[in-house]
Amino acid sequence: MENIKTKNKAIIELNPDFEDVSRRWEAYWNHDMIDRPILCAVLEKPGCAMVPDAGYEDKIHGDLGEIMRNALHNASCRDWLGDSIPVFNTSLGVHEIAQYCGFDVDWGKHAGKPLKELLPIKIDKGNFWWNRAISLYRKTNEILNGRMIPTAFDFHTNLDLIMSIIGDEQLCYEVADDPVSVDLAIENSCDVFRELWNLFVNESGCDNYGYGFYIWMYSEKPTTNISCDFSALIGKKMFRRWVMPALEYESGLVGDRSVYHWDGPGALKHMEDLASIKNIHTLSYVPSPFTRHHQFLDIYQECQRKGKCVTFGGSPDEIMSAHKLLKPSMTCYLAEVNNREEFYALEKWLKNNI
């Protein structure tokens, strides 16, 4: 395998095979493949004493230096197998985007007013949350410095941002009773996404060493998740009015390596529309808690026929079975393995069966 120059040498500290890994990822982003499909797994090293991973409250109120040092320690206690890369999840909470806009919301707690009384929705640059996000990204750049890669915000914007602010029940009323206010809120959300994306790019340092994703993806060019969980509750007409234009705008800012977080069976009806969005590269479906990826192979095949890559998680047996049906250059496999031997046996099988 020819030598390449990667923009990030520091990450080799945790994944010594990173030069080969980065080549495989670049091939994947170009719908190509080197010696096998993308294959990721992460295992804890036996006998390595880990400390608790930082939760939302820790990242919101804790000592950021200590959090980063603990993250590096825990990363060193894990085997980053195959093409997986060590990432640090920077999200400050389920409804973090609403918090950056000055809304004090949480699970079961929302603004309690009609949407039209809350417009315009915009970043509140004087609030604690916005400044905490800046501090968090600066600290990841300073301490992690490419050894782990910070993810971008948990981008539940567009209708998901409105849902965070007013709640899912109220939003169901709003899309029916006051669609003009929803139109305005979607325009506001696009502005919010732009400001957050610019903050991430400018403060995270990822331009210097590459971009990571929650499921251990790597790209030398910008990538992140875009999403709309609320789409499960609306039909195609509303999706095309509000969600598609927002996703087209968001993915236009990120670029042609955007990954769509596709959550739950209720959202599958939007597959055709999602696949038509130019800059969405990968559709990353999240099955419900009682289903498995292999139950949706027909949908993944259709996504690939329409030019989109997919993620597939499962046991070695499930991956080997799926591999017979999916395009290897357009599939990111997330393996559920019990040990290194199991992983390497699967990797060898994939190399021998491309």
C-alpha positions as CSV (number, residue, x, y, z in Angstrom):
1,M,0.0,0.0,0.0
2,E,1.6,3.3,-1.1
3,N,2.6,5.8,1.5
4,I,0.5,8.9,1.8
5,K,0.8,12.2,3.7
6,T,-2.0,12.6,6.2
7,K,-2.9,15.9,7.7
8,N,-3.0,14.4,11.2
9,K,-0.1,12.5,12.6
10,A,-1.1,12.9,16.2
11,I,-4.0,10.4,15.9
12,I,-1.5,7.6,15.2
13,E,-0.9,7.6,18.9
14,L,-4.3,5.9,19.4
15,N,-4.7,4.2,16.0
16,P,-1.2,3.2,14.7
17,D,-2.7,2.2,11.4
18,F,-4.2,5.6,10.7
19,E,-2.4,6.2,7.4
20,D,-4.1,3.1,5.9
21,V,-7.3,4.0,7.7
22,S,-7.4,7.5,6.2
23,R,-6.9,6.1,2.7
24,R,-9.8,3.8,3.2
25,W,-12.0,6.6,4.4
26,E,-11.1,8.9,1.4
27,A,-12.0,6.0,-0.9
28,Y,-15.3,5.6,0.8
29,W,-16.2,9.3,0.5
30,N,-15.5,8.9,-3.3
31,H,-17.7,5.7,-3.6
32,D,-14.5,3.7,-4.0
33,M,-12.8,1.0,-2.0
34,I,-9.2,-0.2,-1.5
35,D,-8.9,-3.7,0.0
36,R,-12.3,-4.1,1.8
37,P,-15.3,-2.1,2.8
38,I,-15.1,0.3,5.8
39,L,-15.2,-1.8,9.0
40,C,-15.2,-0.3,12.5
41,A,-15.3,-1.7,16.0
42,V,-14.2,-0.4,19.4
43,L,-13.3,-2.7,22.4
44,E,-12.1,-2.0,25.9
45,K,-8.6,-3.3,26.5
46,P,-8.6,-5.9,29.2
47,G,-7.2,-4.8,32.6
48,C,-7.2,-1.1,31.7
49,A,-8.7,1.0,34.4
50,M,-11.1,3.5,32.8
51,V,-12.6,6.5,34.5
52,P,-16.3,7.5,33.9
53,D,-16.9,9.2,30.6
54,A,-18.0,12.8,30.8
55,G,-21.8,13.2,30.7
56,Y,-23.8,16.3,29.8
57,E,-23.6,17.8,33.2
58,D,-19.8,17.3,33.4
59,K,-19.3,19.1,30.1
60,I,-21.7,21.9,31.1
61,H,-20.3,22.6,34.5
62,G,-17.1,20.6,35.0
63,D,-13.4,21.3,34.6
64,L,-12.8,21.1,30.8
65,G,-9.1,20.3,31.2
66,E,-9.8,17.4,33.4
67,I,-12.6,16.2,31.1
68,M,-10.2,16.2,28.1
69,R,-7.4,14.4,30.0
70,N,-9.9,11.8,31.1
71,A,-11.1,11.4,27.6
72,L,-7.6,10.8,26.3
73,H,-7.0,8.3,29.1
74,N,-10.2,6.4,28.3
75,A,-9.3,6.5,24.6
76,S,-6.0,4.8,25.3
77,C,-7.9,2.1,27.2
78,R,-9.8,1.2,24.0
79,D,-8.8,-0.6,20.9
80,W,-9.8,1.4,17.8
81,L,-10.1,-1.5,15.4
82,G,-10.2,-1.3,11.7
83,D,-11.2,2.1,10.4
84,S,-12.6,3.5,13.7
85,I,-11.1,6.7,14.9
86,P,-11.1,8.1,18.5
87,V,-13.7,10.9,18.7
88,F,-14.8,13.1,21.5
89,N,-18.6,13.9,21.7
90,T,-18.9,17.6,22.4
91,S,-22.7,17.7,22.7
92,L,-23.9,19.6,25.8
93,G,-27.4,18.1,25.8
94,V,-30.4,16.7,24.0
95,H,-31.8,20.2,23.4
96,E,-28.5,22.1,23.2
97,I,-29.3,24.1,20.0
98,A,-32.4,25.6,21.8
99,Q,-30.2,26.5,24.7
100,Y,-27.8,28.4,22.5
101,C,-30.8,30.4,21.3
102,G,-31.5,31.4,24.9
103,F,-34.4,29.0,25.6
104,D,-34.3,27.3,29.0
105,V,-35.6,23.9,27.9
106,D,-35.1,20.3,29.0
107,W,-36.9,16.9,28.8
108,G,-40.6,17.7,29.3
109,K,-39.9,21.4,29.7
110,H,-40.6,23.8,26.9
111,A,-41.3,27.5,26.3
112,G,-45.1,27.2,26.8
113,K,-46.0,29.8,24.3
114,P,-47.2,29.8,20.7
115,L,-44.4,29.8,18.1
116,K,-45.3,33.2,16.7
117,E,-44.7,34.8,20.1
118,L,-41.1,33.4,20.2
119,L,-39.9,34.6,16.8
120,P,-37.3,35.4,15.7
121,I,-35.2,32.4,16.9
122,K,-31.5,33.4,16.9
123,I,-28.3,32.7,18.8
124,D,-28.0,34.5,22.1
125,K,-24.3,35.2,22.1
126,G,-24.4,36.6,25.7
127,N,-25.7,33.4,27.3
128,F,-23.7,30.8,29.2
129,W,-24.3,28.0,26.8
130,W,-22.9,29.8,23.7
131,N,-19.8,30.8,25.6
132,R,-19.4,27.3,27.1
133,A,-19.5,25.8,23.6
134,I,-16.7,28.2,22.5
135,S,-14.6,27.2,25.6
136,L,-15.3,23.5,25.0
137,Y,-14.0,23.6,21.4
138,R,-11.0,25.7,22.2
139,K,-10.1,23.2,25.0
140,T,-10.5,20.2,22.6
141,N,-8.1,22.0,20.2
142,E,-5.6,22.8,22.9
143,I,-5.5,19.4,24.8
144,L,-6.7,16.8,22.4
145,N,-4.8,18.4,19.5
146,G,-5.7,15.9,16.9
147,R,-5.2,12.8,19.1
148,M,-9.0,12.6,19.4
149,I,-11.3,14.4,17.1
150,P,-14.1,16.5,18.4
151,T,-17.5,16.0,16.8
152,A,-19.6,19.0,15.8
153,F,-22.8,20.0,17.6
154,D,-25.7,17.5,17.8
155,F,-27.4,19.3,14.8
156,H,-31.1,18.8,15.6
157,T,-32.0,22.0,13.8
158,N,-34.9,22.8,11.4
159,L,-38.1,21.3,12.8
160,D,-36.2,19.6,15.6
161,L,-35.0,22.9,16.9
162,I,-38.6,24.2,16.9
163,M,-39.7,21.0,18.7
164,S,-37.1,21.5,21.3
165,I,-38.4,25.0,22.0
166,I,-42.2,24.4,22.1
167,G,-42.5,20.6,22.4
168,D,-43.6,17.9,20.0
169,E,-47.3,18.2,20.8
170,Q,-47.4,22.0,20.3
171,L,-45.4,21.7,17.0
172,C,-48.0,19.3,15.7
173,Y,-50.6,22.0,16.2
174,E,-48.4,24.7,14.7
175,V,-47.7,22.9,11.4
176,A,-51.4,22.6,10.9
177,D,-52.7,25.9,12.4
178,D,-49.9,28.4,11.8
179,P,-47.6,27.2,8.9
180,V,-46.5,30.8,8.2
181,S,-44.8,31.0,11.6
182,V,-43.2,27.6,10.9
183,D,-41.9,29.1,7.6
184,L,-40.3,32.0,9.5
185,A,-38.9,29.7,12.2
186,I,-37.2,27.4,9.5
187,E,-35.6,30.5,8.0
188,N,-34.3,31.4,11.5
189,S,-33.1,27.9,12.0
190,C,-31.0,28.0,8.9
191,D,-29.3,31.1,10.2
192,V,-28.7,29.4,13.5
193,F,-27.1,26.4,11.8
194,R,-24.8,28.7,9.8
195,E,-23.5,30.4,13.0
196,L,-23.0,27.1,14.8
197,W,-21.3,25.5,11.9
198,N,-18.9,28.5,11.5
199,L,-18.2,28.4,15.2
200,F,-17.3,24.7,15.1
201,V,-15.1,25.1,12.0
202,N,-13.3,28.2,13.4
203,E,-12.8,27.0,17.0
204,S,-12.4,23.1,16.8
205,G,-9.2,23.0,14.8
206,C,-10.6,20.3,12.6
207,D,-9.4,22.0,9.4
208,N,-5.9,21.1,10.7
209,Y,-6.4,17.4,11.3
210,G,-9.7,16.2,9.8
211,Y,-13.3,15.8,10.8
212,G,-14.8,13.0,12.9
213,F,-18.3,11.7,13.5
214,Y,-20.2,10.0,16.3
215,I,-19.8,6.6,14.7
216,W,-16.0,6.8,14.4
217,M,-16.1,8.1,10.8
218,Y,-13.1,10.2,9.5
219,S,-12.8,12.7,6.7
220,E,-10.1,15.1,5.7
221,K,-12.9,17.4,4.4
222,P,-15.8,18.7,6.5
223,T,-18.5,16.3,7.6
224,T,-21.2,16.2,10.2
225,N,-24.6,14.9,11.0
226,I,-27.7,16.7,9.9
227,S,-31.1,15.4,11.0
228,C,-34.8,15.8,11.5
229,D,-36.3,13.3,14.0
230,F,-39.7,15.2,13.9
231,S,-40.0,14.1,10.3
232,A,-41.4,10.8,11.6
233,L,-44.5,12.7,12.6
234,I,-45.2,14.5,9.3
235,G,-46.1,13.5,5.8
236,K,-44.3,14.1,2.5
237,K,-46.0,17.4,1.8
238,M,-44.8,19.0,5.0
239,F,-41.4,17.4,4.7
240,R,-41.0,19.0,1.3
241,R,-42.2,22.4,2.5
242,W,-40.0,22.6,5.6
243,V,-37.4,19.9,6.0
244,M,-36.0,19.4,2.6
245,P,-35.1,23.1,2.0
246,A,-33.5,23.3,5.4
247,L,-31.5,20.0,4.8
248,E,-30.4,21.3,1.4
249,Y,-29.2,24.5,3.0
250,E,-27.4,22.8,5.9
251,S,-25.7,20.2,3.7
252,G,-24.8,22.9,1.3
253,L,-22.8,24.6,4.1
254,V,-21.2,21.4,5.2
255,G,-20.4,20.0,1.8
256,D,-20.9,16.8,-0.1
257,R,-19.8,14.6,2.9
258,S,-22.9,15.3,5.0
259,V,-24.3,12.4,6.9
260,Y,-28.0,12.1,7.6
261,H,-29.0,10.8,11.1
262,W,-32.2,8.9,10.0
263,D,-34.0,7.9,13.2
264,G,-36.8,5.4,13.5
265,P,-39.2,3.5,11.2
266,G,-41.7,6.5,11.0
267,A,-39.1,8.4,9.0
268,L,-38.5,5.8,6.4
269,K,-41.3,7.2,4.2
270,H,-39.0,10.1,3.3
271,M,-36.3,8.0,1.7
272,E,-36.9,9.2,-1.8
273,D,-36.7,12.8,-0.8
274,L,-33.6,12.3,1.3
275,A,-31.9,10.5,-1.5
276,S,-32.5,13.4,-3.8
277,I,-30.6,15.8,-1.7
278,K,-27.3,16.3,-3.5
279,N,-24.9,16.8,-0.6
280,I,-26.1,14.0,1.6
281,H,-23.5,11.4,1.2
282,T,-24.5,8.7,3.7
283,L,-27.8,7.8,5.2
284,S,-27.2,6.5,8.7
285,Y,-30.4,4.8,9.7
286,V,-31.1,4.2,13.5
287,P,-33.5,1.2,13.9
288,S,-36.0,1.2,16.8
289,P,-34.8,-0.5,20.0
290,F,-36.4,-3.8,19.0
291,T,-35.2,-4.1,15.4
292,R,-31.9,-4.8,13.8
293,H,-30.2,-3.4,10.7
294,H,-30.5,-6.6,8.7
295,Q,-34.3,-6.2,8.8
296,F,-33.9,-3.1,6.5
297,L,-31.6,-4.5,3.8
298,D,-34.2,-3.8,1.0
299,I,-34.2,-0.1,2.0
300,Y,-30.4,0.1,2.2
301,Q,-30.2,-1.5,-1.3
302,E,-32.6,1.1,-2.6
303,C,-30.6,3.9,-1.0
304,Q,-27.5,2.6,-2.8
305,R,-29.3,2.3,-6.1
306,K,-30.0,6.0,-5.7
307,G,-26.3,6.8,-5.1
308,K,-26.2,7.1,-1.3
309,C,-23.9,5.2,1.0
310,V,-25.3,3.5,4.2
311,T,-24.2,2.5,7.6
312,F,-24.9,-1.1,8.7
313,G,-24.4,-2.3,12.3
314,G,-24.5,-5.9,13.4
315,S,-22.7,-9.1,14.5
316,P,-20.2,-10.7,12.2
317,D,-22.8,-13.2,10.9
318,E,-25.2,-10.3,10.1
319,I,-22.5,-8.3,8.4
320,M,-21.4,-11.3,6.3
321,S,-25.0,-12.0,5.3
322,A,-25.6,-8.3,4.4
323,H,-22.3,-8.1,2.4
324,K,-23.8,-10.4,-0.2
325,L,-26.5,-7.8,-1.0
326,L,-24.9,-4.4,-0.3
327,K,-22.3,-2.6,-2.5
328,P,-19.1,-2.8,-0.5
329,S,-17.7,0.5,-1.7
330,M,-20.9,2.2,-0.4
331,T,-21.2,0.6,3.0
332,C,-19.8,1.5,6.4
333,Y,-19.9,-1.6,8.6
334,L,-20.1,-1.1,12.4
335,A,-19.2,-4.5,13.9
336,E,-20.4,-5.8,17.2
337,V,-17.6,-8.1,18.3
338,N,-16.5,-9.6,21.6
339,N,-12.8,-9.7,21.0
340,R,-10.0,-8.8,18.6
341,E,-9.8,-12.3,17.2
342,E,-13.5,-12.1,16.2
343,F,-12.9,-8.7,14.5
344,Y,-9.8,-9.8,12.6
345,A,-11.6,-13.0,11.4
346,L,-14.4,-10.8,10.0
347,E,-11.9,-8.4,8.4
348,K,-10.1,-11.3,6.7
349,W,-13.4,-12.7,5.4
350,L,-14.4,-9.3,3.9
351,K,-11.0,-9.0,2.2
352,N,-11.5,-12.4,0.7
353,N,-15.0,-11.8,-0.4
354,I,-15.0,-8.5,-2.2
